[in-house]
Amino acid sequence: MLRAIADVLRSIGGALATVVTLPFRAVARLLGGVSHSAHRRRV
């Protein structure tokens, strides 16, 4: 019983971590793309 509860909590924690990190990943990707294109323009 405790193992099942622990598994549920672990899966919820994993989903929460994914949802929380997604916006940061998107922003990092956008900033990376902007800096990449700016670097191309300079050259």
MODELLER restraints for C-alpha pairs under 7 A, 6 or more apart:
rsr = mdl.restraints
at = mdl.atoms
